[in-house]
Amino acid sequence: MNSCCSICSSANQVTFDSAAVCMDCATVTTSFATFPVGLMVLAGTVVALGIMAFKKIRSMLPVKLAA
């Protein structure tokens, strides 16, 4: 891991075992890629909304009991 962020060249980072979180540009850097935190939050929101919509549609379907 680099001692400074490769995107914004900031030294304001929190480093874990195999990842670093830059506090200035809000990215997570691993040994193979750099991910913007904003995109991860957006992806999590889309997944959560999809699950909620699925549960709502599922609850509106009529229940068939096996005889």
C-alpha positions as CSV (number, residue, x, y, z in Angstrom):
1,M,0.0,0.0,0.0
2,N,1.2,3.5,-0.7
3,S,1.6,6.0,2.1
4,C,-0.5,8.5,0.2
5,C,-3.7,8.3,-1.9
6,S,-3.0,7.6,-5.6
7,I,-6.0,9.8,-6.6
8,C,-5.6,12.9,-4.5
9,S,-2.1,12.4,-3.0
10,S,-3.4,12.8,0.5
11,A,-1.8,11.2,3.5
12,N,-5.1,11.3,5.4
13,Q,-5.8,7.6,5.3
14,V,-7.0,4.8,7.6
15,T,-5.3,1.6,6.7
16,F,-6.6,-1.9,7.4
17,D,-5.0,-5.3,6.6
18,S,-5.3,-5.2,2.8
19,A,-7.2,-1.9,2.2
20,A,-6.9,1.8,2.9
21,V,-9.7,4.3,3.2
22,C,-8.8,7.9,2.0
23,M,-10.6,10.5,4.1
24,D,-10.2,13.3,1.6
25,C,-11.5,11.8,-1.6
26,A,-13.7,9.1,-0.1
27,T,-12.2,6.0,-1.8
28,V,-11.3,2.5,-0.7
29,T,-8.0,1.3,-2.2
30,T,-7.2,-2.4,-2.2
31,S,-4.2,-4.2,-3.7
32,F,-6.1,-4.7,-7.0
33,A,-8.5,-1.7,-7.4
34,T,-9.7,1.6,-6.1
35,F,-13.4,2.0,-5.4
36,P,-15.2,5.3,-4.8
37,V,-17.3,5.1,-1.6
38,G,-20.1,7.0,-3.3
39,L,-20.6,4.3,-5.8
40,M,-20.7,1.6,-3.1
41,V,-23.3,3.6,-1.2
42,L,-25.3,4.0,-4.5
43,A,-25.1,0.2,-5.2
44,G,-26.2,-0.6,-1.7
45,T,-29.2,1.7,-2.0
46,V,-30.2,0.1,-5.3
47,V,-30.0,-3.4,-3.8
48,A,-32.0,-2.4,-0.7
49,L,-34.7,-0.7,-2.8
50,G,-34.9,-3.8,-5.0
51,I,-35.3,-6.1,-2.0
52,M,-38.0,-3.8,-0.6
53,A,-39.9,-3.7,-3.9
54,F,-39.7,-7.5,-4.2
55,K,-41.1,-8.0,-0.7
56,K,-43.9,-5.5,-1.4
57,I,-44.9,-7.2,-4.6
58,R,-44.6,-10.6,-3.0
59,S,-46.9,-9.6,-0.1
60,M,-49.5,-8.4,-2.6
61,L,-49.8,-11.7,-4.4
62,P,-52.6,-14.1,-3.4
63,V,-51.5,-16.9,-1.2
64,K,-52.3,-20.4,-2.5
65,L,-52.6,-23.1,0.1
66,A,-51.8,-26.7,-0.8
67,A,-54.7,-29.0,-0.2
